[in-house]
Amino acid sequence: MTFISKTKHADVVLIGGGIMSATLGAFIKQLEPSWTISLFERLDEVGLESSGPWNNAGTGHAALCELNYSPAAKDGSVDPSKALLINEQFQLSRQFWSHLVTNSLIGSPKGFINTVPHMSFVIGQDNADFLKTRYEALKPNTLFRSMEHSEDQAQIAKWAPLIVKGRDPKQRVAATRAAEGTDVDFGALTRELTGYLDNNGAEINQGHNVSGIEKASDGGWDLSLKHQASGEHGSIHAKFVFVGAGGGALHLLQASGIPESKGYGGFPVSGQFFRCTDEKLASSHSAKVYGQASVGAPPMSVPHLDTRYVDGKRSLLFGPYAGFSTNFLKNSTYLDLPLSIRPGNIIPMLAVAKDNMDLTAYLIKEVAKRHGAKVDALRDYYPEAKDGDWELITAGQRVQIIKKDPKKGGILQFGTEVIAARDGSIGALLGASPGASTAVPIMIELLQKSFPKNFKGWQSKLKDMMPGYGIKLNDNPELAAELEASTAKALQLDALPAASM
């Protein structure tokens, strides 16, 4: 019996079965239906690593509640530009998903997206002042017009009773709320997208590891394959390769040898969450409540108490508790970090180590944190939390980007970055948050970089799929309201109240 993929040639090979590869594959199938696509996932199912619902918070990142996307400047002011950019990007994701649902290309949206209000919640005088300044900077913008603000514990209790019950009534707290926030199961969405690809001629290979990559004489790529269970080896030739393997992308990108990969390194950060599956308790909280990150903490470590919908069941999630592991993937080897060191990235990596001692100290402290201290952190957001209601689970790995910098030698970048070869034959994605939520605009960027000759001809189709494509919705209130309403209807989400439209 043969287990390895029988396909020897493909127009497009997607490495990794997560939300990025699935999104890119769906775009290509819409834009160029005749192109052949083969996807290779190392694990036995797609969407199990960073896209898996218990490996992330499932927040539809639109900067409605994430304070790190609009930090305070030294003078105390708040610049809304990054928050606006991320919200615009998420609007594109909503439009693309709506297109797929409306045309029956994927199944019911209830399987992957639900309305869950997004809140920011802070404690103390300085934090409350900052949140008010942030609210005043965001509220006048079209995309944040629904945002509410309060320092009244009684009002905040109406929004999210768990975070107020049992709290000192004299404690100064502040919160903002955006009712249109969403919870997204990116694992379920990945399966819907790969199912669409599978039903339309693409080859989905699970349990297949891409063990080698080599430039071919015709400008394409020869990939070495291994079937994980049987040990059988094979190969495939691709005209274009996308390395969407999450933390595993860096090694394959380095192996490709393209000049654009030089100087990049990775810094892995692991995490844990408390999970509560008690349906009665979960039903009493309907919000994603984000707070302030600790001093020295990476942005992805912002504490939050979340409502989650996974497999139709409602649960609560709190965390993350950051840690450190040299793995680049949840299911990989401790040798990932040392094996990623190259002559071209040693200087950037050493520079980052020197300049981020506070982050290193924070991670060491987090790793050493005892269970009781973790419960205490939960009680900052849910004062009456009972230890027995919560289980500690290990979340996915995140690999932050290390890259060259002419002044510092190297910098640690919290975000995502598209890497594309000059000849357009290979592309990759490095980095983490906001990641999955902005997969659609990220993959559009990759298409533009990798297929510049085709991209001009794709504009009309992209516009058909996403009517807001190429338009700043924040500057077009009527179109923003129209698309928010139409995508809410298509995705079966709660519409914004009439007063906010």
Secondary structure as UniProt FT lines:
FT   STRAND          9..15
FT   HELIX           19..31
FT   TURN            33..34
FT   STRAND          37..41
FT   TURN            46..47
FT   TURN            50..51
FT   HELIX           53..55
FT   HELIX           67..69
FT   TURN            74..75
FT   HELIX           81..102
FT   TURN            103..104
FT   HELIX           109..111
FT   STRAND          113..115
FT   STRAND          118..123
FT   HELIX           125..138
FT   TURN            139..140
FT   HELIX           142..144
FT   TURN            145..146
FT   STRAND          148..150
FT   HELIX           153..159
FT   HELIX           161..163
FT   TURN            164..166
FT   TURN            169..170
FT   STRAND          173..178
FT   TURN            179..180
FT   STRAND          182..184
FT   HELIX           186..199
FT   TURN            200..201
FT   STRAND          203..206
FT   STRAND          208..215
FT   TURN            217..218
FT   STRAND          221..227
FT   TURN            228..230
FT   STRAND          233..243
FT   HELIX           246..248
FT   HELIX           249..256
FT   HELIX           259..261
FT   TURN            262..263
FT   STRAND          265..276
FT   HELIX           279..282
FT   TURN            283..284
FT   STRAND          288..290
FT   TURN            295..296
FT   HELIX           299..301
FT   STRAND          304..310
FT   TURN            311..312
FT   STRAND          313..323
FT   TURN            330..331
FT   TURN            334..335
FT   HELIX           336..339
FT   TURN            343..345
FT   HELIX           346..355
FT   HELIX           357..368
FT   HELIX           371..381
FT   TURN            383..384
FT   HELIX           387..389
FT   STRAND          391..394
FT   STRAND          398..405
FT   TURN            406..408
FT   STRAND          409..413
FT   STRAND          416..420
FT   TURN            422..423
FT   STRAND          426..431
FT   TURN            433..434
FT   HELIX           435..438
FT   HELIX           439..450
FT   HELIX           452..465
FT   TURN            467..470
FT   HELIX           473..475
FT   HELIX           477..490
FT   TURN            491..492
FT   HELIX           498..500
//
